[in-house]
Amino acid sequence: MARSPESTKRHRPEAIQTSLDRIETDPAHHLAGPFRPQTPLGQEPTNTSPVTNTRTGPIVRWSTQSGGFWTDIKTLRWVVVPSSALKILLIVFVLWANWELLAPYIGKDIPNPFAPLLFISHRIPGTPDDDPRYQKGYLDLVFICYYVVFWSFIRQSMTLYICRPIAKRFGIQRESKLDRFGEQAYAVIYFAFMASWGVRIMSQLPTWWYRTEQFWIDYPHWEMKPELKAYYLMQAAYWCQQLLVMLLGLEKPRKDYYELVAHHFVTLWLVGWSYLINLTYIGNAVYLSMDLPDTFLGLSKLLNYLQWDRAKMTVFVVFLCIWSYFRHWLNWVMLYSVWFEFDLMPETSKRWSPEDGVWLVWWMKYQVFAPLVLLQILNLFWYFLIWRIAYRALSDITTSDVRSDDEDEDEPDDEDDKDD
């Protein structure tokens, strides 16, 4: 029997509310989960399984155990195995260093073929040594590939060998929480560093502080300072690495998988297109608007894992203000700029001529506008969840909940646990 329109309308809000409740109470959700009440430290079930599986037999897909260097390369497991990532980095560095040492005796005028992997390329001829300029080029892809390996090594090394021991020292024992603590600690360090770098770079540009008309005046901005180009490509490498891990399933699956994949795709869309069409000024502004709030978000999560409640609430309030300003107000400012200030660019730049560095024909306004809108939609969804978290925290501030809301508490931590 078909439902009446009134019944459908009545069930729709109920379904939405049920979905929101499920997300809000999901301990594995990347935003809501880490703010759930935690099992008191010292009362967690002790997990004796090691970080890496030393047993014989097939390796768990998201284990950090190496299957051998060549196997890790073929299966792309170097993304999560820091020893293999380090070997790749060192091989390239040794090849570059040997070429530098031997080139004076073999071929003085032959450029080092390994240099584009380690250093930015495509310097504009004739620019002074004390103030060089760079343009984009195909060798930028080589640089990104090398630094995908670099970020894989940094991420896994920090997570496994620095953050996990710190978490254990503070009494965190459960494997899933150790993993999440490591991820958040790495995120805090990364986003704090990149946000600081982004502020420094914007201070050198005419766009300081979000002078959005400068996004378009004197377009194209294809002559980049070396620091701006390195910043852009390092960011691209980071997000490529994050997306690679998720798409290959090299880490334990998350229930908010599709949210995060959508966010990474939109971010890379913004990164790639803004770099390709020489809109690096607006790209720097978008990066900064994302990185600074994420620093305080990760810090709030870490304090919740450590159960430092007063510090957590203080940082969360600061985070809420920063997120509101950067992820929403400034994002709307940039959207306004795309829609209403797009025509401030020179008339000679309003054409499709890649060889001249200009791409912004009339319909490109919508190409720039679309990913910013999608990013804002995701941010608004998360903003709503953040306010629900804040409301729950205020309503529960006088209660003490010792129930276990650890992530993945209904699942074994890894394949070792299944056998124990």
Secondary structure, DSSP 8 states (H G I E B T S, - for coil): ----HHHHHHHHHHHHHHHHHHHHT-TT-TTTGGGS----TT-S------SS--SSS---TT------HHHHHHHTGGGT-HHHHHHHHHHHHHHHHHHHHHHHHH-TTS--TTHHHHS---B-TT--TTS--B---THHHHHHHHHHHHHHHHHHHHIIIIIHHHHHHTT---HHHHHHHHHHHHHHHHHHHHHHHHHHHHHTSTTTTT-GGGGTTT----SB-HHHHHHHHHHHHHHHHHHHHHHTT-S---TTHHHHHHHHHHHHHHHHHHHHTT-HHHHHHHHHHHHHHHHHHHHHHHHHHHT-HHHHHHHHHHHHHHHIIIIIIHHHHHHHHHHHSGGGS-GGGSS-BGGGTB---TTHHHHHHHHHHHHHHHHHHHHHHHHHHHHHHHHTTT----S---TTTTS-SSHHHHH-
